[in-house]
């Protein structure tokens, strides 16, 4: 082990002290002394209370320990000695004073720092308590939700229905068991009751005696109403209603007739109730029953099998003056197959339009159904005669039910909601015909119909829709092959329905909406 003289050791320590303040790394290279030895010497000097930065930093970068050591060394020096000390150490008197004040302030602010620390600790504790409370609340809510889900899955008893419904004892027992299990699992009792369709008051009433109480209504003895007809009064009433004078009269006329004679047997409602109980109340005479009419249902699996037509108003040049648009729509393809505009509603105009459209579409032996509402042009003699000659079957909507002719109503909305529709009115009938001609071409040839998987009515009518949709399907399949991660399932459905229904029955799957 190499030994160094005390003079060399002191020389090295002097170079470590201010103002030289040479770092140990550089000093080791200059003096050829190992860094470990220099670190050891510096540690010994620090233990003796000497200022030993030895890191190459200026005075402002010294550690707090070195600054405090400098303050201690200069504590007993007068101004002259302090000035000499500072020059030797490469310091300023102001630095020593600032370090001294910092030490004094740190010592004086211990109590203040303690208060700040205590306040921060208190705030942290409050925040922790709030978080723990929120965590307990969420745990409770989660347990309650799980309990209610289990209750919903297990519930098989029939408890729903209107207020006052009679519930069997077996269902009550099962409900009480399930509710108690849910409450033990963390669910609120009123929520568990609501899950089964009862109130907590119902549960409390069932368990008021500690055991499940049965419904006492089936075994209860009900008092006879004081105003009930006696057997003799009931027999007299029935005999009177079947007597020669009143056998053909309803109770609504018999009661006032008896009152005119000074006789009161029972109220009108009591008479009807007795008739129902005696099986004597039935519809009589030629009057029709008030049964609801069922909508006429038709279907088409190709063009020119089912047409729908109607008449709508087009605004004229002045308020109250209108033109009348006669329009025929093929229900299967949604194509406008015929239209005309007149200044009046007339069955003769309608018959002419039907005959011309029938000829243009070249319908010979194919059966055709024409659906319309119940307007006078639709049921006029000339119109019906024309349809008979052409072999076209008629179909009419129910009275005052516009939904039965939804296809025509829908295309009229599409027509009148076009951006270029002259809502202020057409100047004359020629202008109206010119605009409808352009609309018809746009609708049939350019408009991609949402009810037809966005093919045009012309493509559907001409049998071109399947090829167009097959091409779209292939485009989507190719796109899916290029980027399969963008599809979680199948590609878009481009299949058109083969059969279109007019006013389908309720139990039939609805086809795509008309537009």
C-alpha positions in Angstrom: 0.0 0.0 0.0 1.5 3.4 -1.0 2.1 6.0 1.7 1.9 9.7 1.1 3.6 12.5 3.2 1.5 14.8 5.2 2.7 17.7 3.1 1.4 16.1 -0.1 -1.9 15.3 1.7 -2.3 18.9 2.8 -1.5 20.1 -0.7 -4.2 17.9 -2.1 -6.8 19.1 0.5 -5.8 22.7 -0.1 -6.6 22.3 -3.8 -10.0 20.7 -2.9 -10.9 23.7 -0.8 -12.1 27.1 -2.1 -11.0 29.1 -4.0 -9.4 26.3 -6.1 -12.2 23.9 -5.5 -10.8 21.3 -7.9 -12.8 18.2 -8.5 -11.5 14.9 -7.2 -11.5 13.4 -10.7 -9.2 16.2 -12.1 -7.0 16.3 -9.0 -6.4 12.5 -9.2 -5.1 12.9 -12.8 -3.0 15.9 -11.9 -1.3 14.5 -8.8 -1.3 10.8 -9.6 -3.3 9.9 -6.5 -6.1 7.4 -6.6 -9.7 8.8 -6.3 -10.4 6.5 -3.4 -7.5 8.0 -1.4 -8.7 11.5 -2.2 -12.2 10.7 -1.2 -10.9 9.3 2.1 -8.9 12.4 2.8 -11.8 14.6 2.0 -14.1 12.6 4.3 -11.6 13.0 7.2 -11.4 16.7 6.6 -15.2 17.0 6.6 -15.4 15.0 9.8 -13.2 17.7 11.4 -15.6 20.4 10.2 -13.7 21.8 7.3 -15.4 23.0 4.2 -14.5 20.5 1.5 -16.6 20.7 -1.6 -14.1 18.9 -3.8 -16.6 18.6 -6.7 -15.5 21.4 -9.0 -18.7 23.4 -8.4 -18.9 27.1 -7.5 -20.0 28.3 -4.1 -23.7 28.6 -5.1 -23.7 25.0 -6.1 -22.3 23.7 -2.8 -24.3 21.2 -0.8 -26.3 22.4 2.2 -23.8 20.7 4.5 -20.8 22.6 3.1 -22.6 25.9 3.3 -23.6 25.2 6.9 -19.9 24.3 7.6 -18.8 27.6 6.2 -21.3 29.4 8.4 -20.0 27.6 11.5 -16.3 28.4 10.6 -17.1 32.2 10.2 -19.4 32.5 13.2 -16.7 33.8 15.6 -14.8 35.9 13.0 -14.9 39.7 13.0 -15.3 41.7 9.8 -11.6 41.8 8.9 -11.1 38.1 9.6 -14.3 37.3 7.7 -13.1 39.3 4.7 -9.7 37.5 4.8 -11.5 34.1 5.1 -13.7 34.9 2.1 -10.8 35.9 -0.1 -9.0 32.7 0.8 -12.0 30.6 0.1 -13.1 32.4 -3.0 -16.4 33.6 -1.4 -18.2 36.8 -0.9 -19.2 38.2 2.5 -22.7 38.5 1.1 -22.8 34.8 0.4 -21.9 33.9 4.0 -24.5 36.3 5.3 -27.2 34.8 3.0 -26.3 31.3 4.0 -26.5 32.3 7.7 -29.9 33.9 7.2 -31.1 30.8 5.4 -30.0 28.6 8.4 -31.8 31.0 10.8 -35.0 31.0 8.7 -35.0 27.3 8.4 -34.7 26.9 12.2 -37.4 29.6 12.8 -39.8 28.0 10.3 -39.8 24.6 11.8 -43.1 25.1 13.6 -44.6 26.7 10.4 -43.4 23.8 8.3 -44.9 21.4 10.9 -48.3 23.2 10.6 -48.2 23.0 6.8 -47.3 19.3 7.0 -50.1 18.6 9.5 -52.6 20.4 7.3 -51.5 18.5 4.2 -51.6 15.2 6.2 -55.1 16.0 7.4 -56.3 16.8 3.8 -54.7 13.6 2.5 -56.5 11.6 5.2 -59.8 13.2 4.4 -59.3 12.4 0.7 -58.4 8.8 1.6 -61.6 8.5 3.7 -63.7 9.9 0.8 -62.1 7.5 -1.6 -62.7 4.6 0.7 -66.3 5.6 1.2 -66.8 5.8 -2.6 -65.2 2.4 -3.0 -67.5 0.9 -0.4 -70.5 2.5 -2.1 -69.4 1.1 -5.5 -68.8 -2.3 -4.0 -72.2 -2.2 -2.5 -73.8 -1.1 -5.7 -72.0 -3.9 -7.6 -73.1 -6.5 -5.1 -76.7 -5.2 -5.4 -76.6 -5.3 -9.2 -75.3 -8.8 -9.1 -78.0 -9.9 -6.6 -80.7 -8.3 -8.8 -79.4 -10.0 -11.9 -79.4 -13.4 -10.1 -83.0 -12.6 -8.9 -84.1 -11.8 -12.4 -82.7 -15.0 -13.7 -84.2 -17.2 -11.0 -87.6 -15.5 -11.0 -90.2 -17.8 -12.4 -93.3 -16.9 -10.4 -96.1 -15.0 -11.9 -96.4 -11.8 -9.9 -96.9 -9.1 -12.6 -100.1 -7.6 -13.6 -102.5 -4.9 -12.4 -103.1 -3.8 -8.8 -105.2 -6.2 -6.8 -104.3 -9.3 -8.8 -104.7 -12.5 -6.9 -101.3 -14.3 -6.4 -101.1 -18.0 -5.5 -99.5 -19.1 -2.3 -96.8 -21.0 -4.1 -95.8 -17.9 -6.0 -95.8 -15.9 -2.8 -93.5 -18.4 -1.1 -91.1 -18.4 -4.1 -91.1 -14.6 -4.2 -90.3 -14.2 -0.5 -87.4 -16.7 -0.7 -85.9 -15.0 -3.8 -86.3 -11.5 -2.2 -84.6 -12.7 1.0 -81.7 -14.2 -0.9 -81.2 -11.0 -2.9 -81.3 -8.9 0.3 -78.6 -11.2 1.9 -76.5 -10.8 -1.2 -76.6 -7.0 -0.9 -79.7 -5.8 -2.7 -82.1 -3.3 -1.3 -85.4 -4.9 -0.4 -87.6 -2.4 -2.3 -85.5 -3.0 -5.5 -85.7 -6.7 -5.1 -89.5 -6.4 -4.8 -89.7 -4.1 -7.8 -87.7 -6.7 -9.8 -90.5 -9.2 -9.2 -93.2 -6.6 -10.0 -94.5 -6.0 -6.5 -94.1 -3.2 -4.0 -92.3 -3.4 -0.7 -95.7 -2.8 1.0 -97.0 -5.9 -0.6 -94.1 -7.9 0.8 -94.6 -6.4 4.3 -98.3 -7.3 4.2 -97.5 -10.9 3.2 -95.0 -11.2 6.1 -96.8 -9.1 8.7 -97.5 -12.2 10.9 -94.0 -13.6 10.5 -95.2 -16.2 8.1 -96.5 -15.9 4.5 -100.1 -14.8 4.6 -102.5 -16.4 2.1 -104.9 -14.4 0.0 -108.2 -14.4 1.9 -110.4 -13.2 -0.9 -111.4 -16.7 -2.2 -112.7 -17.8 1.2 -114.2 -14.5 2.2 -118.0 -14.2 2.7 -119.2 -11.3 0.6 -122.3 -9.5 1.7 -125.2 -9.3 -0.7 -125.5 -5.7 -2.1 -128.5 -3.9 -0.6 -129.6 -2.7 -4.1 -129.5 -6.1 -5.7 -132.7 -7.2 -7.4 -134.6 -10.0 -5.6 -135.4 -13.2 -7.5 -139.0 -12.0 -7.9 -137.9 -8.6 -9.3 -135.5 -10.2 -11.7 -138.2 -12.6 -12.9 -140.6 -9.7 -13.4 -138.0 -7.7 -15.3 -137.3 -10.7 -17.7 -141.0 -11.3 -18.2 -141.6 -7.7 -19.0 -138.8 -7.5 -21.5 -140.2 -10.6 -23.3 -143.8 -9.5 -23.1 -145.8 -8.7 -26.2 -145.4 -4.9 -25.8 -141.6 -4.9 -25.4 -140.3 -8.0 -27.0 -138.9 -6.1 -30.0 -137.6 -3.1 -28.1 -134.1 -2.7 -26.7 -133.7 -1.8 -23.1 -132.8 1.8 -24.0 -136.4 2.2 -25.4 -138.2 0.0 -22.9 -137.1 1.8 -19.8 -138.4 5.3 -20.9 -141.6 3.6 -22.2 -142.2 2.0 -18.8 -141.5 5.4 -17.1 -144.2 7.0 -19.3 -146.6 4.4 -17.9 -145.5 5.2 -14.4 -143.5 1.9 -14.0 -139.9 1.6 -12.8 -138.4 -1.9 -12.7 -134.6 -1.2 -13.1 -132.1 1.1 -14.6 -131.1 0.7 -18.3 -127.7 -0.7 -17.4 -129.3 -3.2 -15.0 -131.6 -4.3 -17.8 -128.7 -4.9 -20.2 -126.7 -6.7 -17.5 -129.6 -9.1 -16.8 -130.1 -9.7 -20.5 -126.4 -10.6 -20.8 -126.6 -12.9 -17.8 -129.7 -14.6 -19.2 -128.0 -15.0 -22.7 -130.8 -12.8 -24.2 -128.7 -10.0 -25.6 -127.7 -10.5 -29.3 -127.6 -8.4 -32.4 -130.9 -8.5 -34.2 -132.2 -7.0 -37.5 -130.5 -6.2 -40.7 -128.0 -3.8 -39.2 -124.3 -4.7 -39.8 -122.0 -5.3 -37.0 -119.3 -2.8 -36.1 -116.5 -5.2 -36.9 -113.3 -3.6 -38.1 -112.6 -4.1 -41.8 -109.4 -5.9 -42.7 -107.1 -4.2 -45.1 -107.0 -5.7 -48.6 -103.7 -7.6 -49.0 -102.0 -8.2 -52.3 -98.5 -9.2 -53.4 -96.4 -9.1 -56.6 -93.2 -10.9 -57.6 -92.7 -9.1 -60.9 -93.5 -5.9 -62.7 -97.0 -5.1 -64.0 -98.8 -7.3 -61.6 -99.9 -4.8 -59.0 -100.3 -1.1 -59.6 -101.2 1.7 -57.2 -102.7 5.0 -58.3 -104.0 8.2 -56.8 -104.6 11.9 -57.5 -102.9 14.8 -55.8 -103.1 18.6 -56.0 -100.4 20.7 -57.6 -100.6 24.4 -56.6 -101.7 26.8 -59.4 -100.9 30.4 -60.1 -103.3 31.7 -57.5 -104.4 30.6 -54.0 -107.3 28.1 -54.2 -106.5 27.1 -57.8 -105.0 23.7 -58.4 -104.0 21.3 -61.0 -104.6 17.5 -60.6 -101.8 15.0 -61.0 -103.0 11.5 -61.9 -100.1 9.1 -61.2 -99.9 5.3 -61.5 -97.0 3.4 -59.7 -95.9 -0.2 -60.2 -95.7 -1.5 -56.6 -93.1 -4.2 -57.4 -90.5 -1.9 -59.1 -91.7 1.5 -57.8 -91.6 2.8 -61.4 -94.0 5.5 -62.5 -95.7 3.7 -65.4 -98.2 6.5 -66.2 -99.2 10.0 -65.3 -101.2 13.0 -66.5 -102.2 16.4 -65.3 -105.7 17.9 -65.7 -107.5 20.9 -64.3 -110.3 18.7 -62.8 -110.9 15.3 -61.2 -112.8 13.0 -63.5 -113.3 9.3 -63.9 -113.1 9.8 -67.7 -109.6 11.3 -67.5 -108.6 8.4 -65.2 -110.0 5.8 -67.6 -108.1 7.4 -70.5 -104.8 7.3 -68.5 -105.4 3.6 -67.5 -106.1 2.6 -71.0 -103.0 4.4 -72.4 -100.7 3.0 -69.7 -102.1 -0.5 -70.1 -101.3 -0.3 -73.8 -97.8 1.2 -73.3 -96.8 -1.5 -70.9 -98.0 -4.2 -73.3 -100.1 -6.0 -70.7 -102.2 -8.6 -72.5 -103.1 -11.8 -70.7 -101.2 -11.0 -67.5 -103.4 -10.5 -64.5 -103.2 -7.0 -63.1 -104.6 -5.5 -59.9 -105.1 -1.8 -59.6 -105.3 -0.5 -56.0 -106.7 3.0 -55.1 -108.6 4.8 -52.5 -112.4 5.4 -52.5 -112.5 8.7 -54.4 -115.2 9.3 -57.0 -112.8 9.2 -60.0 -111.6 5.8 -58.8 -115.2 4.4 -58.6 -116.8 6.3 -61.5 -118.8 4.3 -64.0 -116.5 5.0 -66.9 -113.4 4.0 -64.9 -114.9 0.8 -63.7 -116.1 -0.1 -67.2 -112.7 0.5 -68.7 -111.1 -1.7 -66.0 -113.6 -4.4 -66.8 -112.8 -4.2 -70.5 -109.1 -4.4 -69.9 -109.5 -7.3 -67.4 -108.0 -5.4 -64.5 -109.0 -6.4 -61.0 -109.9 -3.5 -58.7 -108.8 -3.1 -55.1 -109.8 -0.3 -52.7 -108.6 1.1 -49.4 -110.7 1.0 -46.3 -112.7 4.2 -45.9 -110.7 7.0 -44.3 -107.6 4.9 -44.0 -104.9 6.6 -46.1 -102.2 4.1 -45.0 -103.8 1.4 -47.2 -102.5 3.3 -50.3 -99.1 4.0 -48.8 -97.1 3.6 -52.0 -98.9 6.4 -53.8 -98.9 8.6 -50.7 -95.1 8.1 -50.4 -94.3 9.0 -54.0 -96.4 12.2 -53.7 -94.3 13.2 -50.7 -91.1 12.5 -52.7 -92.4 14.6 -55.5 -93.4 17.6 -53.4 -90.2 17.6 -51.4 -87.9 17.9 -54.3 -85.5 20.9 -54.1 -86.8 22.3 -57.4 -90.5 21.9 -56.6 -92.3 25.2 -57.2 -94.0 25.5 -53.9 -95.4 28.9 -54.9 -97.3 27.3 -57.7 -97.2 26.6 -61.4 -98.0 29.4 -63.8 -100.1 27.2 -66.1 -100.8 23.5 -66.8 -98.1 23.3 -69.5 -95.5 24.4 -66.9 -96.8 21.7 -64.5 -96.6 19.0 -67.1 -93.1 20.0 -68.1 -91.9 19.8 -64.4 -93.6 16.4 -63.8 -92.1 15.1 -67.0 -88.6 15.9 -65.7 -89.4 14.6 -62.2 -90.7 11.3 -63.7 -87.4 10.8 -65.7 -85.3 11.6 -62.6 -87.4 9.3 -60.4 -87.4 6.3 -62.8 -83.9 6.5 -64.2 -81.7 8.4 -61.7 -83.2 8.0 -58.3 -81.6 5.2 -56.3 -84.6 4.0 -54.2 -83.9 3.1 -50.6 -86.7 0.5 -50.7 -85.0 -1.2 -53.6 -81.5 -1.5 -52.1 -80.6 1.7 -53.9 -81.2 0.6 -57.4 -83.4 2.7 -59.7 -87.0 1.8 -60.4 -86.1 1.4 -64.1 -83.4 -1.1 -63.3 -85.9 -3.1 -61.1 -88.6 -2.9 -63.7 -86.4 -4.0 -66.6 -84.8 -6.9 -64.6 -81.3 -5.3 -64.3 -81.3 -4.9 -60.5 -79.8 -8.3 -59.8 -76.8 -7.7 -61.9 -76.2 -4.3 -60.4 -76.5 -5.7 -56.8 -74.3 -8.7 -57.6 -71.6 -6.3 -58.8 -71.9 -4.3 -55.5 -71.7 -7.5 -53.5 -68.5 -8.4 -55.3 -67.0 -5.0 -54.6 -67.7 -5.4 -50.9 -66.2 -8.9 -50.9 -63.0 -7.6 -52.5 -62.8 -4.8 -50.0 -63.2 -7.2 -47.1 -60.4 -9.4 -48.5 -58.1 -6.4 -48.6 -59.0 -5.2 -45.1 -60.7 -8.0 -43.2 -60.1 -6.3 -39.8 -62.7 -3.6 -40.8 -65.5 -6.1 -40.9 -66.7 -7.8 -37.7 -69.3 -9.9 -39.5 -70.8 -10.2 -43.0 -70.6 -7.5 -45.6 -73.6 -5.3 -46.4 -76.7 -7.2 -47.5 -77.4 -6.4 -51.2 -80.2 -9.0 -51.7 -83.6 -7.7 -52.9 -86.8 -9.3 -51.7 -88.5 -11.4 -54.4 -92.0 -10.5 -53.4 -93.5 -7.2 -52.5 -96.7 -6.9 -50.4 -99.3 -4.3 -50.3 -100.8 -4.0 -46.8 -99.2 -7.2 -45.5 -100.9 -9.1 -42.6 -99.7 -8.3 -39.1 -98.1 -11.7 -38.6 -96.1 -11.4 -41.8 -92.6 -10.1 -41.7 -92.6 -6.5 -42.8 -90.8 -5.8 -46.0 -88.6 -2.7 -46.4 -90.5 0.6 -46.0 -91.9 2.4 -49.0 -90.3 5.7 -49.9 
